[in-house]
Amino acid sequence: AEAGDSPTFSWPSKETFEQHVRSLDLPGGCTLDVSPKNILNYRYSEELLYRDLTETLKILPAEVKTVVQEILNKHEVKEAFLVRRELCNFKKVCLNIFMEGKSLEKDLRQLTAFYYRTNYSNDENELARYKELAEYLMTMKGCLEGVHDARVFSKLICALPRHPLDARNRRLVGLPNSLIVTKRLLASQLFYERLHADLHRGGRAADDISIRSKAATMRQWEASRERLEFSRQRVLHWLHRRKGPSAGYKDRLYNRQLCFVLDDIANAAGTHGWPDYLLGHFETLLIGRGASKVLEIRTELKNYISACSGAVDGFKQVIEDITQLSNKFDHGGVKKILNKEATLAESCLEAMVDLQRWATQICNVPSRRLFTASDTTRKNTDTMFLPQDFKVATTFSKVRSVVQEYRQTMYKDILKNGWPRKICGINDKTTQDENDNDKVTSDGLNSEHEEGCLNPDTQETDKPVKKKRNPKKGQGKLNKCSLCNSQFSALWVHRGLCWQCENTLRREGKCPWNKQCKQSWFCPHVRKCVRCDAYSCSECRVSRGDGEDVNMMVANLNAAVVFLDFDRTLASTKGGGNPLQGSHSVDEDLADMIATHREVHIVTRNSNKEDIQTFLDKKEVKVKAVHSVKREGTSKSDVICKILDSVPDGVGIFVDDDIREISDERLRKHNRLVRVLFVRGI
């Protein structure tokens, strides 16, 4: 009879049970030895947790496994693993759209600077164009603050410590005060209080207020510490109006959710007469296989959602106050400033509400996959899937179409009329009409030859320079383009190249940032460099990501065979070093992928083939074979193509941290091979 069928069961001693657990030699490490120092050596997943639970309890009555599984189901451990998976993709989505948003914001700042017009402009169409661009710029700025907040906290939550004895991040402990959007909320409240006080103090005229800049208004208001503290306390009142589940235990160092699970197991052990050592076994098992972390991830996500609810209430109140004050003016500078601040706050609020909605759906365990993303931009939709009603992405799409339209117009205007004098920093005393019409040619010089300038015919300077192209007040130091030698503000020069030269090089199929980059590294479809621009392209079959991205890609593509580099990819070694010398580790996500995939080959230039195999055996990472191309006198492309051609159907994936390896001509032309440039810690 089995152990669970015997009417009376003789429980094994602690030493016998531990000997049984160690004798199993399960892949992923023996959880009996888990500690804060070695926790990163243990792989964790839902499959490994229930595998260990089944295997280690085989010599015990069947009711032990049944009761423990019921307790884990009660605390929704399986659901917590799903929450972690979705949250990891959500934070990558936030990163991708944030990086794209920063690019769109810079484009909008360039467009508003190029098409700047005052309210006294004679051309109504140009004035309307400038106002439209300025409004989109404020919308993008506010939206980015909300996205940045979601990105930072989703990243912190996903990066919670594996071992429950390690302390949480200070930002998570400081919720809700540590929210990034608190800055925007406080700034909007300060602005409203100051402007409201100015308009009602001493009968000051509105025209007097309109000539003040927002920065000056903010400085004067912040100079009053008493009023500043009053506004800060009001903001904190909104934030703390809704208390999260973590209230009252912010300073704890131990995982509260793990304690709840262990309490239920301890009660069951007392009821059924289990030995005391089983509680310690279940504790180390839950820690080593990640159950404690995923449970805490879900709790921290609830805390963040609750903190955002308080900030949303505060934004709604501030927007209402600013709108009521703005309605008192029909037009003028005051109304313009108020509308600008209201647009910032409203766009930040809209982004927060939408992201909070999706975070709530993730926390409630969606019935389907919501987000899938890797380290790329949103333009590459093949590697990032979003829900159709993701409003933040819709806003970005609308702004992107506007930017693309006006950038083409701006490019044509520059080629036709040259650069505006104000952008090149020319500060000559000319008439208003001359300032409106005078242009600078595409090389940065005035269309009419000036004294002291380089003569294009003789290539010599006519006379000493008399007219200086000094930057305007507040414009800052001008930067020179390394290609055309034109001088512009930092807005138009990035990494030593002006906007026009950068676009010219991209149109020629060259990387604008590094002359050493080869043409095979440059994507012709989107005109971006895979390495320097951190871009992925599905048409080129090249992607960029970390171990988690590779794990997801293998599952989505149902890869028949996977090829991994060793140095700086699977392992932390570099330069062909011996993995047995020093302290080295393996990438957790890649190790998890190897544990569930049978056809994984190590293809490396490292000549320590036997030591690599020994190192992987110690880390309990089982691969199909280790190929040292240096020892075998061959190349990576030869090994990969030979193995992949022997597989009749299916896709192969090659992962390497060296752009030169994945850009090999034979690998690029192989239509069944997907290449991944490996990067750590996205």
C-alpha positions, 0 to 999 in steps of 0.5 A, a space after each residue: 500500500 502507498 503511504 497515503 493508504 495506510 491507516 497508521 503512518 510512521 512519519 520519517 525523521 527530519 534527517 530522513 526527509 531531507 535526505 529524500 529531498 536531496 536525493 531527488 536532485 531536481 533541476 533548479 536547485 535544492 530549496 532546503 539550502 535557500 538563503 538571501 545570499 544564494 537565492 539568485 541561483 534558484 530558478 522559479 516558476 509555477 511549474 517548478 513549484 508544483 513539480 517540487 511539491 509533488 516529488 518531495 511529498 511522495 513518501 508522505 501521506 497523499 493528504 499532505 499534498 492535497 491540503 497544501 495545494 488547497 491552501 495555495 489555491 485559496 491564496 491564489 498562487 497560480 493567479 499570482 504567477 500570471 499577474 507577474 507575467 502580465 506586469 512584466 510585459 506591462 512595464 516593458 510596454 510603458 518603457 516602449 511608449 515612454 521612449 517613443 513619447 520622449 522622441 515625439 516630445 522633442 519633435 514637437 518642441 522642434 516644430 513649435 520652435 520652427 513655426 513659432 508665431 505670436 498672437 500679433 501675427 498677421 497670418 491666421 493660418 500660421 498662428 492656428 498651426 502654432 497653437 495646434 502644435 503647442 497644444 499637442 506639446 502640452 498634451 504629450 508632456 502631461 501624458 509622459 508624466 503619467 506613463 513615467 510614473 507607471 513605468 517606474 513603479 511597475 519596474 520596482 514591483 517586478 524587481 521586488 527582492 526574491 528573499 522575503 528577508 530583504 527590504 523593499 525599495 524606498 519608493 514602494 515604502 513611501 507610497 503614496 507620497 513617492 508617486 512621480 505624478 505628485 510633482 505635477 499635482 503639486 505644481 498645478 496646485 501651487 500655480 492655481 493658488 498663486 494666480 488666484 491670489 494675484 487676481 484677488 489681491 489689491 485689484 490688480 489688473 489682468 493685463 499686469 498678470 498676463 505679462 508675467 511668465 509662468 516660471 516667474 509666477 512659480 518662483 514668487 509663489 514658492 518663495 512663500 514657505 507658508 503657502 507652499 506648505 499649505 498646498 503640499 498638505 492639501 495634496 497629501 490630503 488627497 493622496 492619503 484619502 484612500 488608504 492602501 492594503 499596506 497601511 500600518 506595515 510599511 516598515 516590515 522586512 518580512 513578506 506578509 503574504 508568505 506569513 498568511 500562507 504559512 499560518 494556514 499551513 501551520 494550522 493544518 499541520 496542527 490539525 492533522 498532526 504533521 511533524 514540525 519540520 514540514 513547515 520549514 520545508 514549505 517555507 523554503 520551497 515557496 521562497 525558492 520557487 518564487 511563490 513568495 515573490 509573486 504573492 508580494 508583487 500582487 500586493 504591491 500592485 494593489 498598493 500602487 493602484 490605491 495610491 493612484 486613486 488618491 492622486 486622481 482625486 487630487 487632479 480632478 479637483 485642481 483641474 476643476 479649480 483652474 477651469 473655473 478661474 479660466 472661465 472668468 476670462 474671455 481671452 488674453 494672456 491669463 486665459 492662455 496660461 491657465 489653459 496651458 496648465 489645465 492641458 498639462 494636468 488633464 493629459 496627465 490625469 487621462 494617462 493615469 486613469 487609463 494605466 490604472 485601469 489596465 493595472 487593475 485588470 492585471 491585478 484581477 487576473 485577466 482571462 486572456 493575455 493583455 500585453 506582450 512586449 520586448 525591448 523595441 519601439 511601438 512602431 514595430 507592432 510585431 513585437 508588442 501587442 496592445 489591447 484595442 482600447 488602450 487609450 494612451 497608445 491611441 493618443 500617441 498614434 494621433 500625435 505621431 501622425 501630426 508630427 509626421 505630417 508637419 516634419 515633412 512640411 518643415 523639411 521642405 521649408 528648410 530645403 526651400 527657404 533655409 533655416 529661420 534666423 532665430 533658430 541659428 541664434 542670429 541676434 542682429 538688430 533688424 526690422 520686424 518685417 526683416 525678422 519675419 522673412 529673413 532666412 538662413 540657408 541650409 548650411 547655417 549662413 545668411 543667404 546674402 553674404 555678410 562681412 566677416 563670413 566665409 566667402 563660398 567662392 574664395 573660401 577666405 574671410 573677407 573682413 573681421 567679424 562685426 556681426 555676432 551670432 550670439 544666442 538670444 537671452 535664455 537660449 543657451 550656448 549654441 552647438 555646432 554640427 560636426 558635419 555641416 558646421 552650422 550652429 544651433 541650439 541643443 534642441 536641433 543638435 543631437 550627439 553632434 549632428 543637426 536634425 537635417 544632417 541626421 535625416 540625410 544620413 538615414 536616407 542614405 542608409 547610414 548610421 548617423 551615430 557611429 561611423 564604424 557601424 556596418 550597413 548590415 546593422 542598419 534596417 532599411 525599412 525604418 532607417 534605424 540602426 539595430 545597435 545604436 538606435 536600439 531597434 527591432 524589425 520583424 521584416 529583417 527578422 532581428 530583435 533586441 531583448 533580454 532573457 525574458 523576451 527570448 523566453 517569450 519569443 521561443 514560446 510564441 514562435 514555437 521554436 524548433 531549435 535555440 542557439 545561445 552564445 555563452 559569454 555575456 549572454 547565458 553566463 556572466 563570463 566575458 572574453 573567453 574566460 573560464 567559468 569555473 574561475 571566479 564567481 559567475 552566474 547564469 541568466 535566470 530567464 534563459 535558464 528557465 527557457 532551457 529547462 522547458 526546451 529540449 533543443 538548445 545548443 550553446 554556440 560560443 567562441 570560448 575554448 573552455 568547452 569542458 569547463 563550460 559543460 561542468 559549469 552548466 552541470 553545477 548550475 543544473 542547466 541541461 543543454 543539448 550540446 556545447 559547440 566551441 567554434 574555436 576548438 572545432 575550427 569552424 564558425 557560428 554560422 556554419 554550426 547554426 546553419 548545419 543544425 537548422 537545415 537538419 530540422 525539416 520544419 520550424 523556426 530557429 532562434 539565435 541569441 548573442 550579445 555581439 551585433 557582429 555575430 547576428 549580422 553574419 551574411 549567411 544568418 541574415 539570408 536564412 529565412 527560418 532564423 530569427 536573430 536576437 541581440 541580447 541585452 541585460 536588465 531591460 
